[in-house]
Amino acid sequence: MGSEDLVSVFDATDEVQSLLYRTMLEEAGIDVVERQLEIPWLETLKLQGLHSQLLVRRRDEARARELIASFHEEAESGELTVDNPEGLPE
């Protein structure tokens, strides 16, 4: 994936948020590149208060933004549900 073909679709404030949205996009068949914005040797120092940016191909931008908006809306409204993995008590 050439960097000239990539656009930022999500700014993650922490590692968990980045992993959650990246996984959601990848499971939808969208290739994702994560641009780290933390400076590793300064541990928690972040550029622009962000952990990372998620980048996708320009051709996937509209679909990625739609999925992100829908996911965010469901999470904020409390409508987001998670399937119970096998073996875990409910």
LINBELTA-V966566 format. One record per residue. N is the residue number from 1. PSI is psi in radians with two decimals (NA if undefined). NEAR is the number of other ideal C-beta (glycine too) atoms within 12 Angstrom. Layout:
BEGIN
n->{N	N}
psi->{PSI	PSI}
near->{NEAR	NEAR}
END
This chain:
BEGIN
n->{1	2	3	4	5	6	7	8	9	10	11	12	13	14	15	16	17	18	19	20	21	22	23	24	25	26	27	28	29	30	31	32	33	34	35	36	37	38	39	40	41	42	43	44	45	46	47	48	49	50	51	52	53	54	55	56	57	58	59	60	61	62	63	64	65	66	67	68	69	70	71	72	73	74	75	76	77	78	79	80	81	82	83	84	85	86	87	88	89	90}
psi->{2.03	2.47	-0.41	-0.27	0.01	2.52	2.55	2.27	-0.20	2.34	1.99	2.35	-0.31	3.03	-0.67	-0.79	-0.73	-0.82	-0.74	-0.89	-0.63	-0.80	-0.75	-0.77	-0.76	-0.66	-0.37	0.06	0.30	2.17	2.38	2.41	2.33	2.18	1.93	2.37	-0.11	2.58	1.86	-0.76	-0.13	0.29	-1.70	0.04	2.22	2.50	2.27	0.36	0.32	2.70	-0.85	2.96	2.50	2.24	2.47	2.91	2.56	-0.65	-0.37	-0.02	-0.89	-0.78	-0.73	-0.78	-0.66	-0.79	-0.75	-0.80	-0.76	-0.79	-0.80	-0.75	-0.78	-0.73	-0.75	-0.57	-0.19	0.11	-0.19	2.23	2.65	2.29	2.51	2.02	2.61	2.46	-0.17	2.35	2.56	NA}
near->{16	10	12	9	15	24	24	25	34	34	23	34	19	18	19	13	24	29	19	25	37	32	19	32	33	20	14	21	14	32	25	35	27	29	25	18	26	24	15	13	7	10	8	14	14	22	17	16	14	24	30	31	28	38	33	35	25	21	14	27	24	16	21	33	23	19	29	31	18	20	26	21	14	16	18	11	11	8	12	15	9	12	8	9	8	7	6	8	6	8}
END
